[in-house]
């Protein structure tokens, strides 16, 4: 074969060599998933330390002399790092040992859309749900408000089922005394989140709906009154402004995670002794508000870490967390167990390794699971705010 015939075949290969070299150099530090749990935990810990070093760090020191003349010193190192779900993109081999590329951000840094998409996981967020009517009403008015709350609750449950990002269950009403709770076998809710929908009176929280214009010309008002007199139309209820609010809180701490409020109007309606359907305009506005809330929560919680709280229940050689089959957990899933009273803010302190462990799901039920330690400190203190997060 002539050399000139080889040139066209070699040109694509020669052109591809720089690209191949770039790909190899870009992934030269990548390593496969460590099989040893201790190496995997070390990689995650090193990644958290590196992320903290990249952000702002504050050092607080205190020293004192006791009654025996002995000098004591206390050093606290706080980092502004916030971990976005400890999402591992890939594992790396660096000079000082194994590490991992995780999703983290510094204080004041807004996460990008790519980071939020990478943080989405296969797990669902479990939340209890309840409604509250805080508008003073009675009789037919109270019945209409209750129907509106029921419509909103049904639509929110349908959105959660279709989106598969949330699992909503009605809040359990617990008896007031221990005897009734034991007699009925009532158990408190343990879902990580609680969602509440409220109807508030106009002006609540400083939010005042924009009232419809009522400055009609005098002759138009007179003509309308005469028409109503001769037509003998039924009297009508005036439009009622109100405020609707949706809140999401963390059950263990009661901390507010997300909240949004919108002003609305209950349209004018005829007074009737029989039940009337809710106004179509109100239902269409309700659909619009709930759809907007659904999009906003997807955007916000897409960048929030998924946590399962360690429950006070005790099992042999393990812990119980408030996440199970409904949340998407399965036997064999590995989670990062950390004490939020120390991590990730105090990851740079020497004893930070005592508040971090790698655990595995060994049994799972509908709403809870049992985890056991794969790697970490020999003795883990039960006190503290311990959570397990997927990575």
C-alpha positions as CSV (number, residue, x, y, z in Angstrom):
1,X,0.0,0.0,0.0
2,X,1.4,3.4,-0.9
3,X,2.2,5.9,1.9
4,X,0.0,8.5,0.3
5,X,-3.0,6.3,0.8
6,X,-2.3,6.0,4.5
7,X,-2.4,9.8,5.1
8,X,-6.2,10.2,4.8
9,X,-6.7,7.3,7.3
10,X,-4.1,8.7,9.8
11,X,-5.3,12.2,9.8
12,X,-8.4,11.5,12.0
13,X,-6.3,9.5,14.4
14,X,-3.7,12.3,14.6
15,X,-6.4,14.9,15.1
16,X,-7.9,12.8,18.0
17,X,-4.6,12.4,19.9
18,X,-4.7,15.9,21.6
19,X,-8.3,15.3,22.6
20,X,-7.6,11.9,24.1
21,X,-4.6,13.4,25.9
22,X,-6.8,16.1,27.4
23,X,-9.4,13.6,28.6
24,X,-6.7,11.4,30.2
25,X,-5.2,14.4,32.0
26,X,-8.6,15.6,33.1
27,X,-9.4,12.3,34.8
28,X,-5.8,11.4,35.8
29,X,-6.6,11.9,39.5
30,X,-9.9,10.0,39.4
31,X,-10.0,6.7,41.2
32,X,-12.7,4.1,41.4
33,X,-15.0,3.8,44.4
34,X,-12.9,2.7,47.4
35,X,-14.0,-0.8,48.5
36,X,-12.7,-0.3,52.0
37,X,-15.3,1.7,54.0
38,X,-12.5,3.3,56.0
39,X,-10.9,4.6,52.9
40,X,-14.3,5.9,51.7
41,X,-14.9,7.7,54.9
42,X,-11.4,9.2,54.8
43,X,-12.0,10.5,51.3
44,X,-15.3,12.2,52.4
45,X,-13.6,13.7,55.4
46,X,-10.7,15.0,53.4
47,X,-13.2,16.5,50.9
48,X,-15.0,18.3,53.6
49,X,-11.7,19.7,55.0
50,X,-10.7,20.9,51.6
51,X,-14.1,22.5,51.0
52,X,-13.8,24.2,54.4
53,X,-10.2,25.4,53.6
54,X,-11.5,27.1,50.4
55,X,-14.1,29.1,52.4
56,X,-13.9,31.7,55.2
57,X,-12.7,30.4,58.6
58,X,-12.8,32.0,62.0
59,X,-10.6,30.9,64.9
60,X,-11.8,31.6,68.5
61,X,-9.4,31.0,71.4
62,X,-9.8,31.2,75.1
63,X,-7.3,30.6,77.9
64,X,-7.6,30.5,81.7
65,X,-5.7,29.4,84.8
66,X,-7.4,27.2,87.3
67,X,-7.1,27.2,91.1
68,X,-4.1,24.9,90.9
69,X,-2.2,27.3,88.6
70,X,-2.6,25.1,85.6
71,X,-3.1,26.8,82.2
72,X,-6.0,25.7,80.0
73,X,-6.6,26.7,76.4
74,X,-9.6,26.1,74.2
75,X,-9.6,26.6,70.4
76,X,-12.7,26.6,68.3
77,X,-12.4,26.7,64.5
78,X,-15.6,27.6,62.6
79,X,-16.0,27.4,58.8
80,X,-18.7,29.1,56.7
81,X,-18.9,26.1,54.5
82,X,-22.3,24.7,53.7
83,X,-22.4,21.2,52.2
84,X,-25.1,20.6,49.6
85,X,-26.1,17.1,50.4
86,X,-22.5,15.6,50.4
87,X,-23.1,14.6,46.8
88,X,-20.0,12.7,45.6
89,X,-19.3,13.4,41.9
90,X,-16.1,11.2,41.8
91,X,-13.3,10.0,44.0
92,X,-9.8,11.5,43.7
93,X,-6.3,10.5,44.8
94,X,-4.4,13.5,46.0
95,X,-1.0,13.9,47.7
96,X,-2.2,13.6,51.3
97,X,-4.5,10.6,50.6
98,X,-7.9,9.8,49.1
99,X,-10.4,12.5,48.6
100,X,-13.7,13.1,46.7
101,X,-15.2,15.8,44.5
102,X,-18.3,16.8,46.4
103,X,-20.9,19.5,46.1
104,X,-20.2,22.3,48.5
105,X,-20.4,26.0,48.7
106,X,-19.1,28.9,50.7
107,X,-21.2,31.4,52.6
108,X,-22.9,33.9,50.2
109,X,-22.2,31.8,47.1
110,X,-25.4,31.0,45.2
111,X,-25.4,27.4,43.8
112,X,-25.5,27.1,40.1
113,X,-28.2,25.2,38.1
114,X,-25.7,22.4,37.3
115,X,-24.9,21.9,41.0
116,X,-28.6,21.8,41.9
117,X,-29.3,19.2,39.2
118,X,-26.4,17.1,40.3
119,X,-27.7,17.2,43.9
120,X,-31.0,15.6,42.9
121,X,-31.2,12.0,44.2
122,X,-33.5,9.1,44.0
123,X,-34.8,9.7,47.5
124,X,-38.2,11.3,48.4
125,X,-38.8,13.7,51.2
126,X,-41.5,12.5,53.7
127,X,-43.7,15.1,55.3
128,X,-46.8,15.2,57.4
129,X,-49.5,17.7,56.3
130,X,-52.2,19.6,58.0
131,X,-54.4,22.6,57.4
132,X,-55.4,25.5,59.6
133,X,-58.3,27.9,59.2
134,X,-57.5,31.1,61.1
135,X,-60.3,33.2,59.7
136,X,-63.2,33.9,62.1
137,X,-66.3,32.5,60.4
138,X,-69.4,30.5,61.2
139,X,-72.2,28.7,59.4
140,X,-72.1,28.8,55.6
141,X,-69.0,30.9,55.5
142,X,-67.0,28.4,57.6
143,X,-68.3,25.6,55.3
144,X,-67.0,27.4,52.2
145,X,-63.6,28.0,53.8
146,X,-63.4,24.3,54.8
147,X,-64.2,23.3,51.2
148,X,-61.5,25.6,49.9
149,X,-58.9,24.0,52.3
150,X,-60.0,20.5,51.2
151,X,-59.6,21.4,47.5
152,X,-56.1,22.9,48.2
153,X,-55.1,19.8,50.2
154,X,-56.3,17.4,47.6
155,X,-54.4,19.3,44.8
156,X,-51.2,19.4,46.9
157,X,-51.3,15.7,47.5
158,X,-51.9,15.0,43.8
159,X,-48.9,17.2,42.9
160,X,-46.7,15.3,45.4
161,X,-47.8,12.0,44.0
162,X,-47.2,13.0,40.4
163,X,-43.9,14.7,41.1
164,X,-42.4,11.8,43.2
165,X,-40.2,14.3,45.1
166,X,-42.5,14.5,48.2
167,X,-44.5,11.9,50.1
168,X,-47.3,13.6,52.1
169,X,-49.4,12.0,54.8
170,X,-52.0,13.5,57.1
171,X,-50.8,14.5,60.5
172,X,-51.6,12.1,63.3
173,X,-53.9,13.5,66.0
174,X,-52.4,12.4,69.3
175,X,-54.6,11.9,72.4
176,X,-54.0,14.3,75.2
177,X,-53.0,11.8,77.9
178,X,-50.7,8.7,78.0
179,X,-53.5,6.3,78.9
180,X,-55.5,7.1,75.8
181,X,-52.4,6.9,73.6
182,X,-51.5,3.5,75.0
183,X,-55.2,2.3,74.7
184,X,-55.4,3.4,71.1
185,X,-51.9,2.5,70.2
186,X,-51.3,6.0,68.8
187,X,-47.7,6.7,67.7
188,X,-46.3,10.1,67.1
189,X,-45.3,11.2,63.6
190,X,-41.6,10.8,62.8
191,X,-41.4,12.1,59.2
192,X,-38.4,14.5,58.8
193,X,-40.6,17.3,57.6
194,X,-44.0,18.9,58.3
195,X,-46.0,20.9,55.8
196,X,-48.8,23.3,56.8
197,X,-51.4,25.2,54.8
198,X,-53.1,28.1,56.4
199,X,-55.9,30.5,55.5
200,X,-55.4,33.9,57.3
201,X,-57.6,37.0,57.4
202,X,-56.8,40.0,55.2
203,X,-54.0,42.1,56.5
204,X,-52.3,39.2,58.3
205,X,-48.5,39.4,58.3
206,X,-48.8,42.9,56.9
207,X,-50.1,41.5,53.5
208,X,-53.1,43.3,52.2
209,X,-54.8,42.1,49.0
210,X,-55.4,44.6,46.3
211,X,-59.1,45.3,46.5
212,X,-61.2,45.6,43.4
213,X,-62.1,49.1,42.3
214,X,-65.5,50.3,43.6
215,X,-65.5,53.8,42.2
216,X,-68.3,53.3,39.7
217,X,-70.1,56.4,38.4
218,X,-73.2,57.4,40.4
219,X,-75.6,56.9,37.5
220,X,-74.2,53.4,36.9
221,X,-74.8,52.5,40.6
222,X,-78.4,53.9,40.4
223,X,-79.1,51.9,37.3
224,X,-77.7,48.7,38.8
225,X,-79.8,49.2,42.0
226,X,-83.0,49.7,39.9
227,X,-82.2,46.6,37.8
228,X,-81.7,44.5,40.9
229,X,-85.0,45.8,42.4
230,X,-87.1,45.0,39.3
231,X,-85.4,41.7,38.6
232,X,-85.8,40.6,42.2
233,X,-82.3,39.0,42.2
234,X,-81.1,37.2,45.3
235,X,-78.7,39.2,47.5
236,X,-75.0,38.6,47.0
237,X,-72.1,38.3,49.4
238,X,-69.3,40.8,48.9
239,X,-65.9,39.6,47.9
240,X,-63.8,38.6,50.9
241,X,-60.0,39.1,50.8
242,X,-57.8,36.5,52.6
243,X,-54.2,35.3,52.7
244,X,-53.0,31.8,52.0
245,X,-49.7,30.5,53.4
246,X,-47.7,27.3,52.9
247,X,-44.9,26.4,55.3
248,X,-42.3,23.6,55.5
249,X,-40.5,23.0,58.8
250,X,-38.0,20.4,60.1
251,X,-39.7,18.2,62.6
252,X,-36.7,17.6,64.9
253,X,-35.7,21.2,65.4
254,X,-38.9,23.1,64.4
255,X,-36.7,25.2,62.1
256,X,-38.6,26.9,59.2
257,X,-37.1,25.7,55.9
258,X,-39.5,27.2,53.4
259,X,-42.5,29.5,53.4
260,X,-44.5,31.5,50.9
261,X,-47.6,33.7,51.2
262,X,-50.1,35.0,48.6
263,X,-53.1,37.4,48.9
264,X,-56.3,36.1,47.3
265,X,-60.0,37.0,47.1
266,X,-63.1,34.9,47.6
267,X,-65.3,36.2,44.8
268,X,-68.8,37.6,45.4
269,X,-71.5,35.0,45.4
270,X,-75.2,34.7,45.8
271,X,-76.7,34.0,49.2
272,X,-78.4,30.6,49.1
273,X,-79.8,28.1,51.5
274,X,-78.3,25.2,49.4
275,X,-74.7,24.3,48.8
276,X,-73.1,26.0,45.8
277,X,-69.9,24.9,44.0
278,X,-66.8,27.0,44.6
279,X,-66.4,29.8,42.1
280,X,-64.5,28.7,39.0
281,X,-62.3,31.8,39.1
282,X,-61.2,31.0,42.6
283,X,-60.3,27.4,41.7
284,X,-58.3,28.5,38.6
285,X,-56.4,31.0,40.8
286,X,-55.8,28.2,43.4
287,X,-54.3,26.0,40.6
288,X,-52.0,28.8,39.5
289,X,-50.8,29.4,43.1
290,X,-50.2,25.8,43.9
291,X,-48.3,25.2,40.6
292,X,-46.1,28.2,41.4
293,X,-45.5,26.9,44.9
294,X,-44.6,23.4,43.5
295,X,-42.0,24.9,41.1
296,X,-40.5,27.1,43.8
297,X,-40.1,24.2,46.3
298,X,-38.6,22.0,43.6
299,X,-36.0,24.8,42.9
300,X,-35.3,25.4,46.5
301,X,-35.2,21.9,47.9
302,X,-33.3,20.7,44.9
303,X,-30.2,22.3,46.5
304,X,-31.0,21.3,50.0
305,X,-29.3,18.3,51.7
306,X,-31.5,15.2,52.3
307,X,-31.3,14.3,55.9
308,X,-32.7,11.5,58.0
309,X,-32.7,12.0,61.8
310,X,-31.3,9.5,64.2
311,X,-34.2,8.4,66.5
312,X,-34.0,7.8,70.2
313,X,-34.9,4.2,69.7
314,X,-32.1,1.8,70.5
315,X,-31.2,-1.4,68.7
316,X,-28.3,-3.8,69.1
317,X,-25.2,-2.5,67.3
318,X,-27.1,0.1,65.3
319,X,-29.3,3.2,65.1
320,X,-32.8,3.9,63.9
321,X,-33.4,6.7,61.4
322,X,-36.8,8.2,60.2
323,X,-36.5,7.2,56.6
324,X,-37.5,4.0,55.0
325,X,-39.1,2.4,52.0
326,X,-41.4,5.4,51.3
327,X,-38.3,7.7,51.1
328,X,-36.5,5.3,48.8
329,X,-34.1,3.7,51.1
330,X,-33.1,0.1,50.6
331,X,-30.9,-2.5,52.3
332,X,-27.3,-1.9,51.4
333,X,-27.5,1.8,51.0
334,X,-24.6,3.7,52.5
335,X,-25.1,7.0,54.3
336,X,-22.8,9.6,55.9
337,X,-23.6,9.9,59.6
338,X,-22.7,13.3,61.1
339,X,-23.4,15.3,64.2
340,X,-24.8,18.7,63.1
341,X,-23.8,20.3,66.3
342,X,-20.1,20.0,65.1
343,X,-20.2,19.4,61.4
344,X,-19.7,20.8,58.8
345,X,-19.0,24.1,60.6
346,X,-16.3,22.7,62.9
347,X,-14.7,20.2,60.4
348,X,-11.3,21.8,60.9
349,X,-11.1,21.0,64.6
350,X,-8.8,18.1,65.6
351,X,-11.6,16.0,67.0
352,X,-14.0,16.4,64.0
353,X,-13.4,12.7,63.1
354,X,-15.3,11.7,66.3
355,X,-18.5,13.2,64.8
356,X,-18.4,11.5,61.4
357,X,-19.1,7.9,60.4
358,X,-20.0,5.8,57.4
359,X,-23.1,3.6,58.0
360,X,-25.1,1.1,56.0
361,X,-28.8,0.3,56.0
362,X,-29.3,-3.3,57.3
363,X,-33.1,-3.4,57.6
364,X,-35.9,-1.2,56.4
365,X,-39.6,-0.6,57.0
366,X,-42.1,1.8,55.5
367,X,-41.1,4.9,57.6
368,X,-37.9,3.9,59.3
369,X,-34.7,1.9,58.8
370,X,-31.9,0.5,61.0
371,X,-28.3,1.4,60.2
372,X,-25.0,0.0,61.4
373,X,-21.5,1.5,61.4
374,X,-19.1,0.5,58.6
375,X,-16.3,3.0,59.5
376,X,-15.8,5.7,62.0
377,X,-14.8,6.3,65.7
378,X,-14.9,3.3,68.1
379,X,-17.5,4.9,70.4
380,X,-20.1,7.3,69.0
381,X,-21.9,9.5,71.6
382,X,-25.6,9.3,71.4
383,X,-26.0,12.9,72.4
384,X,-26.1,15.6,69.7
385,X,-28.0,16.3,66.6
386,X,-27.1,13.2,64.5
387,X,-28.3,12.9,60.9
388,X,-27.7,10.4,58.1
389,X,-27.4,11.8,54.6
390,X,-27.1,10.0,51.3
391,X,-24.0,10.8,49.2
